[in-house]
Amino acid sequence: METTQPTLQDRLRQAMRCWPSGVTVIAARFQGEARGMTASSFTSVSLEPPLILVCINQTAQLWPVLERAGQFSVNLLPEGHEHISDHFAGRPIEGYEPLTAEDPPALEGALATLFCRTWAVYPGGTHKIVVGQVERVTLGSGARPLLYWNRGYRQLS
């Protein structure tokens, strides 16, 4: 019986399951087409100037919209918004359109929303590393964040 060894990619995927993160939805609109994508690959970069970064798979439906729009929002999800995360992670809810009409679109009820202009884009293997300059921030109710760890949603205890 032949056993196969896990690939480096398999081991990396397993290792990243050990890293808890918050959950965001990145959203953009170009010529009336709005797209969003759930992402945990998000971090702050600088306060002067105010920069953040997100990593977006080049095959994601969001990528061509964000690339042409030149602006996007990062919406930090609170506990209880698992359905929104799932919706934008490829398990859409029929008829559900939670993005606002503003440009860039945002999500009502987010812990915080960062409205960004694309500052730089770098190659990152299968992904694009998008650095955004934060132009405006809205803060929500101060609820607790939605967390993701080991392939599931978690709550702070």
MDTraj code that builds the backbone (N, CA, C; nanometers):
import mdtraj as md
import numpy as np

residues = "MET GLU THR THR GLN PRO THR LEU GLN ASP ARG LEU ARG GLN ALA MET ARG CYS TRP PRO SER GLY VAL THR VAL ILE ALA ALA ARG PHE GLN GLY GLU ALA ARG GLY MET THR ALA SER SER PHE THR SER VAL SER LEU GLU PRO PRO LEU ILE LEU VAL CYS ILE ASN GLN THR ALA GLN LEU TRP PRO VAL LEU GLU ARG ALA GLY GLN PHE SER VAL ASN LEU LEU PRO GLU GLY HIS GLU HIS ILE SER ASP HIS PHE ALA GLY ARG PRO ILE GLU GLY TYR GLU PRO LEU THR ALA GLU ASP PRO PRO ALA LEU GLU GLY ALA LEU ALA THR LEU PHE CYS ARG THR TRP ALA VAL TYR PRO GLY GLY THR HIS LYS ILE VAL VAL GLY GLN VAL GLU ARG VAL THR LEU GLY SER GLY ALA ARG PRO LEU LEU TYR TRP ASN ARG GLY TYR ARG GLN LEU SER".split()
xyz = np.array([
    [0.0845, -0.1182, 0.0000],
    [0.0000, 0.0000, 0.0000],
    [0.0889, 0.1243, 0.0000],
    [0.0615, 0.2109, -0.0943],
    [0.1411, 0.3314, -0.1094],
    [0.0767, 0.4476, -0.0342],
    [0.1555, 0.5154, 0.0463],
    [0.1043, 0.6340, 0.1162],
    [0.1665, 0.7569, 0.0531],
    [0.0866, 0.8583, 0.0363],
    [0.1383, 0.9818, -0.0220],
    [0.1664, 1.0811, 0.0894],
    [0.2756, 1.1477, 0.0750],
    [0.3143, 1.2505, 0.1704],
    [0.2403, 1.3798, 0.1370],
    [0.2015, 1.4555, 0.2381],
    [0.1369, 1.5846, 0.2102],
    [0.2341, 1.6771, 0.1367],
    [0.1792, 1.7538, 0.0438],
    [0.2607, 1.8510, -0.0283],
    [0.2902, 1.9699, 0.0626],
    [0.3814, 2.0520, 0.0210],
    [0.4119, 2.1743, 0.0952],
    [0.2868, 2.2621, 0.1045],
    [0.2092, 2.2690, -0.0043],
    [0.0865, 2.3482, -0.0039],
    [-0.0131, 2.2924, 0.0984],
    [-0.0236, 2.1587, 0.1074],
    [-0.1121, 2.0974, 0.2071],
    [-0.0668, 2.1326, 0.3481],
    [0.0627, 2.1263, 0.3733],
    [0.1168, 2.1565, 0.5063],
    [0.0964, 2.3047, 0.5399],
    [0.1151, 2.3919, 0.4412],
    [0.0922, 2.5352, 0.4637],
    [-0.0549, 2.5599, 0.4965],
    [-0.1448, 2.4967, 0.4220],
    [-0.2879, 2.5107, 0.4484],
    [-0.3200, 2.4648, 0.5908],
    [-0.2619, 2.3525, 0.6327],
    [-0.2829, 2.3024, 0.7688],
    [-0.2283, 2.3994, 0.8724],
    [-0.1110, 2.4540, 0.8458],
    [-0.0506, 2.5491, 0.9402],
    [-0.1366, 2.6748, 0.9530],
    [-0.1890, 2.7247, 0.8413],
    [-0.2675, 2.8476, 0.8456],
    [-0.4001, 2.8289, 0.9197],
    [-0.4476, 2.7049, 0.9305],
    [-0.5676, 2.6778, 1.0100],
    [-0.5438, 2.7064, 1.1579],
    [-0.4173, 2.7070, 1.1985],
    [-0.3816, 2.7335, 1.3380],
    [-0.3821, 2.8826, 1.3700],
    [-0.3933, 2.9671, 1.2673],
    [-0.3850, 3.1115, 1.2848],
    [-0.5252, 3.1723, 1.2856],
    [-0.5729, 3.2199, 1.4017],
    [-0.7055, 3.2822, 1.4053],
    [-0.7013, 3.4204, 1.3407],
    [-0.8133, 3.4598, 1.2830],
    [-0.8193, 3.5931, 1.2235],
    [-0.9612, 3.6467, 1.2314],
    [-0.9707, 3.7748, 1.2118],
    [-1.1008, 3.8362, 1.1964],
    [-1.1522, 3.8065, 1.0559],
    [-1.2777, 3.8421, 1.0317],
    [-1.3392, 3.8177, 0.9022],
    [-1.3800, 3.9518, 0.8419],
    [-1.3427, 3.9730, 0.7168],
    [-1.3790, 4.0951, 0.6466],
    [-1.4504, 4.0612, 0.5168],
    [-1.5216, 4.1584, 0.4656],
    [-1.5729, 4.1522, 0.3294],
    [-1.5139, 4.2721, 0.2562],
    [-1.4433, 4.2428, 0.1469],
    [-1.3864, 4.3462, 0.0617],
    [-1.4884, 4.3699, -0.0493],
    [-1.5191, 4.4957, -0.0794],
    [-1.6214, 4.5250, -0.1801],
    [-1.5769, 4.6384, -0.2717],
    [-1.6206, 4.6306, -0.3973],
    [-1.5909, 4.7350, -0.4961],
    [-1.7044, 4.7395, -0.5975],
    [-1.7112, 4.8523, -0.6689],
    [-1.8106, 4.8677, -0.7751],
    [-1.7436, 4.9375, -0.8925],
    [-1.7738, 4.8861, -1.0119],
    [-1.7270, 4.9520, -1.1339],
    [-1.8378, 4.9450, -1.2367],
    [-1.8735, 5.0603, -1.2916],
    [-1.9783, 5.0718, -1.3929],
    [-2.1044, 4.9951, -1.3531],
    [-2.1462, 5.0141, -1.2298],
    [-2.2702, 4.9563, -1.1819],
    [-2.2614, 4.8131, -1.1332],
    [-2.1488, 4.7460, -1.1553],
    [-2.1331, 4.6081, -1.1090],
    [-2.0637, 4.6080, -0.9736],
    [-2.1362, 4.5632, -0.8713],
    [-2.0806, 4.5566, -0.7359],
    [-2.0446, 4.4121, -0.7048],
    [-1.9287, 4.3944, -0.6435],
    [-1.8823, 4.2619, -0.6025],
    [-1.8262, 4.2705, -0.4621],
    [-1.8362, 4.1587, -0.3915],
    [-1.7767, 4.1482, -0.2592],
    [-1.7124, 4.0128, -0.2436],
    [-1.6202, 4.0030, -0.1501],
    [-1.5477, 3.8786, -0.1266],
    [-1.5084, 3.8713, 0.0199],
    [-1.5340, 3.7570, 0.0821],
    [-1.4894, 3.7350, 0.2195],
    [-1.3396, 3.7143, 0.2198],
    [-1.2724, 3.7793, 0.3143],
    [-1.1268, 3.7673, 0.3215],
    [-1.0797, 3.7762, 0.4659],
    [-0.9841, 3.6931, 0.4991],
    [-0.9180, 3.7053, 0.6284],
    [-0.7777, 3.7600, 0.6089],
    [-0.7347, 3.7721, 0.4840],
    [-0.6020, 3.8236, 0.4522],
    [-0.6090, 3.9760, 0.4425],
    [-0.5992, 4.0409, 0.5585],
    [-0.6133, 4.1854, 0.5706],
    [-0.5261, 4.2304, 0.6872],
    [-0.4567, 4.3412, 0.6718],
    [-0.3759, 4.3945, 0.7815],
    [-0.3484, 4.5430, 0.7603],
    [-0.3173, 4.6102, 0.8685],
    [-0.2747, 4.7494, 0.8573],
    [-0.1285, 4.7512, 0.8140],
    [-0.0900, 4.8571, 0.7458],
    [0.0472, 4.8722, 0.6969],
    [0.1128, 4.9946, 0.7596],
    [0.0424, 5.1081, 0.7578],
    [0.1028, 5.2340, 0.8002],
    [-0.0054, 5.3299, 0.8483],
    [0.0307, 5.4156, 0.9447],
    [-0.0596, 5.5228, 0.9857],
    [-0.0306, 5.6524, 0.9106],
    [0.0926, 5.6682, 0.8621],
    [0.1336, 5.7886, 0.7897],
    [0.2072, 5.7493, 0.6634],
    [0.1445, 5.7437, 0.5477],
    [0.0023, 5.7648, 0.5253],
    [-0.0778, 5.6452, 0.5760],
    [-0.2084, 5.6601, 0.5906],
    [-0.2906, 5.5494, 0.6408],
    [-0.3092, 5.4422, 0.5326],
    [-0.2408, 5.3302, 0.5495],
    [-0.2431, 5.2237, 0.4494],
    [-0.2818, 5.0906, 0.5119],
    [-0.3564, 5.0111, 0.4354],
    [-0.3900, 4.8733, 0.4729],
    [-0.3584, 4.7867, 0.3515],
    [-0.3598, 4.6543, 0.3706],
    [-0.3469, 4.5677, 0.2545],
    [-0.4428, 4.4510, 0.2647],
    [-0.4843, 4.4049, 0.1467],
    [-0.5681, 4.2863, 0.1322],
    [-0.5064, 4.2027, 0.0213],
    [-0.5272, 4.0724, 0.0287],
    [-0.4778, 3.9821, -0.0742],
    [-0.5976, 3.9194, -0.1433],
    [-0.5997, 3.9288, -0.2765],
    [-0.7149, 3.8839, -0.3547],
    [-0.6688, 3.7892, -0.4636],
    [-0.7302, 3.6704, -0.4670],
    [-0.6988, 3.5737, -0.5705],
    [-0.7335, 3.6345, -0.7063],
    [-0.6430, 3.6183, -0.8025],
    [-0.6647, 3.6760, -0.9348],
    [-0.7843, 3.6152, -1.0068],
    [-0.8303, 3.4974, -0.9630],
    [-0.9466, 3.4345, -1.0255],
    [-1.0776, 3.4728, -0.9564],
    [-1.0695, 3.5491, -0.8471],
    [-1.1908, 3.5916, -0.7753],
    [-1.2715, 3.6876, -0.8621],
    [-1.4026, 3.6766, -0.8543],
    [-1.4899, 3.7658, -0.9315],
    [-1.4718, 3.9113, -0.8913],
    [-1.4260, 3.9344, -0.7707],
    [-1.4026, 4.0714, -0.7247],
    [-1.2849, 4.1367, -0.7961],
    [-1.1815, 4.0607, -0.8296],
    [-1.0564, 4.1196, -0.8768],
    [-1.0743, 4.2133, -0.9960],
    [-1.1375, 4.1736, -1.1082],
    [-1.1459, 4.2674, -1.2209],
    [-1.2267, 4.3929, -1.1888],
    [-1.3246, 4.3816, -1.0999],
    [-1.4036, 4.4976, -1.0605],
    [-1.3184, 4.5920, -0.9770],
    [-1.2493, 4.5389, -0.8767],
    [-1.1648, 4.6219, -0.7908],
    [-1.0511, 4.6851, -0.8709],
    [-0.9928, 4.6070, -0.9593],
    [-0.8811, 4.6574, -1.0402],
    [-0.9227, 4.7794, -1.1218],
    [-1.0400, 4.7751, -1.1831],
    [-1.0867, 4.8870, -1.2656],
    [-1.1428, 5.0018, -1.1819],
    [-1.2022, 4.9684, -1.0664],
    [-1.2649, 5.0721, -0.9834],
    [-1.1621, 5.1650, -0.9208],
    [-1.0487, 5.1089, -0.8784],
    [-0.9469, 5.1908, -0.8136],
    [-0.9813, 5.2310, -0.6714],
    [-1.0901, 5.1782, -0.6189],
    [-1.1305, 5.2047, -0.4814],
    [-1.2081, 5.0846, -0.4301],
    [-1.2092, 5.0685, -0.2980],
    [-1.2761, 4.9535, -0.2378],
    [-1.3028, 4.9814, -0.0907],
    [-1.3854, 4.8968, -0.0320],
    [-1.4090, 4.9055, 0.1119],
    [-1.3677, 4.7752, 0.1771],
    [-1.3259, 4.7866, 0.3034],
    [-1.2965, 4.6705, 0.3871],
    [-1.3939, 4.6788, 0.5040],
    [-1.4796, 4.5774, 0.5154],
    [-1.5854, 4.5747, 0.6159],
    [-1.5537, 4.4667, 0.7183],
    [-1.5276, 4.5067, 0.8421],
    [-1.4963, 4.4128, 0.9495],
    [-1.6270, 4.3599, 1.0066],
    [-1.6459, 4.2275, 1.0024],
    [-1.7730, 4.1686, 1.0425],
    [-1.7809, 4.1425, 1.1922],
    [-1.8994, 4.1687, 1.2504],
    [-1.9222, 4.1362, 1.3918],
    [-1.9773, 3.9948, 1.4057],
    [-1.9736, 3.9435, 1.5290],
    [-2.0383, 3.8156, 1.5587],
    [-2.1815, 3.8205, 1.5083],
    [-2.2333, 3.7066, 1.4668],
    [-2.3698, 3.6996, 1.4186],
    [-2.3845, 3.7280, 1.2703],
    [-2.2739, 3.7602, 1.2030],
    [-2.2794, 3.7894, 1.0602],
    [-2.2158, 3.6780, 0.9763],
    [-2.2218, 3.5571, 1.0286],
    [-2.1684, 3.4424, 0.9560],
    [-2.2357, 3.4268, 0.8195],
    [-2.3667, 3.4572, 0.8134],
    [-2.4394, 3.4447, 0.6868],
    [-2.3847, 3.5399, 0.5811],
    [-2.3403, 3.6581, 0.6215],
    [-2.2817, 3.7524, 0.5261],
    [-2.1462, 3.7002, 0.4790],
    [-2.0665, 3.6500, 0.5715],
    [-1.9382, 3.5910, 0.5341],
    [-1.9588, 3.4772, 0.4352],
    [-2.0514, 3.3880, 0.4657],
    [-2.0801, 3.2754, 0.3762],
    [-2.1280, 3.3240, 0.2393],
    [-2.2145, 3.4246, 0.2394],
    [-2.2685, 3.4793, 0.1148],
    [-2.1558, 3.5233, 0.0213],
    [-2.0558, 3.5905, 0.0768],
    [-1.9466, 3.6423, -0.0054],
    [-1.8306, 3.5441, -0.0192],
    [-1.8443, 3.4267, 0.0412],
    [-1.7403, 3.3232, 0.0306],
    [-1.7828, 3.2115, -0.0645],
    [-1.8794, 3.2410, -0.1503],
    [-1.9170, 3.1431, -0.2509],
    [-2.0403, 3.0616, -0.2182],
    [-2.1098, 3.0972, -0.1105],
    [-2.2352, 3.0299, -0.0769],
    [-2.3457, 3.1360, -0.0717],
    [-2.3777, 3.1928, -0.1901],
    [-2.4706, 3.3069, -0.1929],
    [-2.6118, 3.2718, -0.1492],
    [-2.6748, 3.3709, -0.0876],
    [-2.8140, 3.3611, -0.0468],
    [-2.8961, 3.4222, -0.1606],
    [-2.9834, 3.3430, -0.2185],
    [-3.0647, 3.3865, -0.3322],
    [-3.1393, 3.5162, -0.3011],
    [-3.1228, 3.6165, -0.3890],
    [-3.1937, 3.7425, -0.3750],
    [-3.1385, 3.8376, -0.2703],
    [-3.0316, 3.7994, -0.2022],
    [-2.9740, 3.8807, -0.0942],
    [-2.8683, 3.9735, -0.1524],
    [-2.8855, 4.1045, -0.1343],
    [-2.7907, 4.2027, -0.1847],
    [-2.7593, 4.3030, -0.0740],
    [-2.6655, 4.2688, 0.0154],
    [-2.6417, 4.3529, 0.1329],
    [-2.5521, 4.4751, 0.1110],
    [-2.4910, 4.4896, -0.0060],
    [-2.4010, 4.6026, -0.0279],
    [-2.4793, 4.7318, -0.0486],
    [-2.4291, 4.8415, 0.0086],
    [-2.4933, 4.9724, -0.0047],
    [-2.4738, 5.0265, -0.1459],
    [-2.5470, 5.1323, -0.1774],
    [-2.5418, 5.1940, -0.3100],
    [-2.4247, 5.2911, -0.3258],
    [-2.3559, 5.3233, -0.2178],
    [-2.2465, 5.4201, -0.2264],
    [-2.1261, 5.3607, -0.2996],
    [-2.0332, 5.4469, -0.3386],
    [-1.9087, 5.4022, -0.4019],
    [-1.7910, 5.4397, -0.3148],
    [-1.7085, 5.3450, -0.2756],
    [-1.7287, 5.2021, -0.2956],
    [-1.8410, 5.1509, -0.2052],
    [-1.9023, 5.0386, -0.2433],
    [-2.0108, 4.9851, -0.1607],
    [-1.9590, 4.9364, -0.0260],
    [-2.0479, 4.9353, 0.0713],
    [-2.0127, 4.8928, 0.2065],
    [-2.1222, 4.8004, 0.2591],
    [-2.1046, 4.7544, 0.3821],
    [-2.2035, 4.6696, 0.4483],
    [-2.2583, 4.7411, 0.5699],
    [-2.3904, 4.7504, 0.5795],
    [-2.4542, 4.8028, 0.6998],
    [-2.4245, 4.7068, 0.8145],
    [-2.4043, 4.7592, 0.9345],
    [-2.3853, 4.6748, 1.0513],
    [-2.2445, 4.6235, 1.0722],
    [-2.1491, 4.6694, 0.9926],
    [-2.0095, 4.6269, 1.0109],
    [-1.9539, 4.6869, 1.1400],
    [-1.8558, 4.6186, 1.1993],
    [-1.7856, 4.6741, 1.3161],
    [-1.7172, 4.8039, 1.2780],
    [-1.6582, 4.8025, 1.1609],
    [-1.5928, 4.9205, 1.1047],
    [-1.5845, 4.9001, 0.9541],
    [-1.5858, 5.0111, 0.8812],
    [-1.5655, 5.0061, 0.7369],
    [-1.4567, 5.1049, 0.7013],
    [-1.3587, 5.0576, 0.6274],
    [-1.2493, 5.1406, 0.5789],
    [-1.2709, 5.1633, 0.4302],
    [-1.2828, 5.2878, 0.3911],
    [-1.3019, 5.3240, 0.2507],
    [-1.1652, 5.3616, 0.1949],
    [-1.1221, 5.2898, 0.0930],
    [-0.9844, 5.3007, 0.0456],
    [-0.9761, 5.3314, -0.1027],
    [-0.8692, 5.3994, -0.1387],
    [-0.8306, 5.4184, -0.2779],
    [-0.7092, 5.3276, -0.2995],
    [-0.7055, 5.2591, -0.4134],
    [-0.5925, 5.1700, -0.4418],
    [-0.4647, 5.2530, -0.4497],
    [-0.3674, 5.2177, -0.3692],
    [-0.2402, 5.2894, -0.3596],
    [-0.1314, 5.2170, -0.4389],
    [-0.1306, 5.0830, -0.4333],
    [-0.0340, 5.0016, -0.5071],
    [-0.0865, 4.8592, -0.5164],
    [-0.0420, 4.7890, -0.6204],
    [-0.0768, 4.6477, -0.6381],
    [0.0523, 4.5734, -0.6688],
    [0.0733, 4.4625, -0.5981],
    [0.1935, 4.3821, -0.6151],
    [0.1557, 4.2386, -0.6494],
    [0.2410, 4.1710, -0.7266],
    [0.2142, 4.0288, -0.7520],
    [0.2407, 3.9477, -0.6266],
    [0.1615, 3.8429, -0.6093],
    [0.1789, 3.7547, -0.4941],
    [0.1380, 3.6128, -0.5301],
    [0.2064, 3.5520, -0.6251],
    [0.1709, 3.4166, -0.6678],
    [0.0352, 3.4159, -0.7344],
    [-0.0585, 3.3399, -0.6790],
    [-0.1939, 3.3329, -0.7345],
    [-0.2773, 3.4549, -0.6980],
    [-0.2243, 3.5414, -0.6125],
    [-0.2984, 3.6555, -0.5604],
    [-0.2374, 3.7887, -0.6030],
    [-0.3149, 3.8921, -0.5860],
    [-0.2676, 4.0297, -0.5961],
    [-0.2666, 4.0853, -0.4543],
    [-0.1590, 4.1500, -0.4193],
    [-0.1471, 4.2174, -0.2903],
    [-0.1859, 4.3628, -0.3152],
    [-0.2998, 4.4020, -0.2624],
    [-0.3539, 4.5347, -0.2886],
    [-0.3351, 4.6204, -0.1649],
    [-0.2599, 4.7281, -0.1805],
    [-0.2413, 4.8244, -0.0725],
    [-0.3389, 4.9385, -0.0978],
    [-0.4190, 4.9673, 0.0032],
    [-0.5168, 5.0744, -0.0096],
    [-0.4862, 5.1883, 0.0847],
    [-0.5026, 5.3101, 0.0351],
    [-0.4899, 5.4275, 0.1217],
    [-0.6280, 5.4564, 0.1793],
    [-0.6368, 5.4541, 0.3113],
    [-0.7644, 5.4756, 0.3793],
    [-0.8001, 5.6235, 0.3698],
    [-0.9184, 5.6496, 0.3145],
    [-0.9653, 5.7869, 0.2985],
    [-1.0740, 5.8239, 0.3986],
    [-1.1434, 5.7216, 0.4493],
    [-1.2516, 5.7463, 0.5438],
    [-1.2760, 5.6178, 0.6218],
    [-1.3177, 5.6325, 0.7485],
    [-1.3497, 5.5183, 0.8342],
    [-1.4834, 5.5455, 0.9010],
    [-1.5708, 5.4448, 0.8991],
    [-1.6918, 5.4522, 0.9803],
    [-1.6851, 5.3416, 1.0837],
    [-1.7282, 5.3732, 1.2048],
    [-1.7268, 5.2767, 1.3144],
    [-1.8684, 5.2359, 1.3484],
    [-1.8862, 5.1071, 1.3759],
    [-2.0177, 5.0532, 1.4098],
    [-2.0442, 5.0582, 1.5582],
    [-2.1228, 4.9640, 1.6031],
    [-2.1760, 4.9641, 1.7392],
    [-2.0782, 4.9192, 1.8465],
    [-1.9627, 4.8680, 1.8108],
    [-1.8702, 4.8190, 1.9115],
    [-1.8986, 4.6759, 1.9530],
    [-1.9731, 4.6027, 1.8712],
    [-1.9997, 4.4612, 1.8988],
    [-1.8679, 4.3834, 1.8930],
    [-1.8750, 4.2560, 1.9223],
    [-1.7562, 4.1719, 1.9203],
    [-1.7291, 4.1229, 1.7780],
    [-1.6025, 4.0991, 1.7441],
    [-1.5686, 4.0601, 1.6071],
    [-1.6051, 3.9151, 1.5774],
    [-1.6339, 3.8903, 1.4504],
    [-1.6488, 3.7539, 1.4019],
    [-1.5083, 3.6997, 1.3772],
    [-1.4791, 3.5838, 1.4321],
    [-1.3462, 3.5234, 1.4190],
    [-1.3538, 3.3956, 1.3368],
    [-1.2412, 3.3601, 1.2748],
    [-1.2310, 3.2369, 1.1981],
    [-1.1033, 3.1657, 1.2405],
    [-1.1182, 3.0375, 1.2762],
    [-1.0039, 2.9575, 1.3184],
    [-1.0347, 2.8105, 1.2925],
    [-0.9366, 2.7378, 1.2420],
    [-0.9461, 2.5938, 1.2200],
    [-1.0722, 2.5563, 1.1418],
    [-1.0942, 2.6292, 1.0335],
    [-1.2020, 2.6026, 0.9372],
    [-1.3426, 2.6268, 0.9935],
    [-1.3538, 2.7149, 1.0938],
    [-1.4857, 2.7441, 1.1483],
    [-1.4921, 2.8801, 1.2147],
    [-1.6126, 2.9328, 1.2280],
    [-1.6336, 3.0604, 1.2960],
    [-1.6224, 3.0386, 1.4455],
    [-1.5671, 3.1362, 1.5138],
    [-1.5461, 3.1303, 1.6589],
    [-1.5918, 3.2603, 1.7222],
    [-1.6056, 3.2556, 1.8545],
    [-1.6412, 3.3740, 1.9311],
    [-1.5403, 3.3928, 2.0431],
    [-1.5193, 3.5181, 2.0797],
    [-1.4371, 3.5463, 2.1966],
    [-1.5084, 3.4931, 2.3182],
    [-1.4328, 3.4361, 2.4118],
    [-1.4989, 3.3862, 2.5332],
    [-1.4753, 3.4786, 2.6499],
])
top = md.Topology()
chain = top.add_chain()
for i, resn in enumerate(residues, 1):
    res = top.add_residue(resn, chain, resSeq=i)
    for name in ("N", "CA", "C"):
        top.add_atom(name, md.element.get_by_symbol(name[0]), res)
traj = md.Trajectory(xyz[None], top)
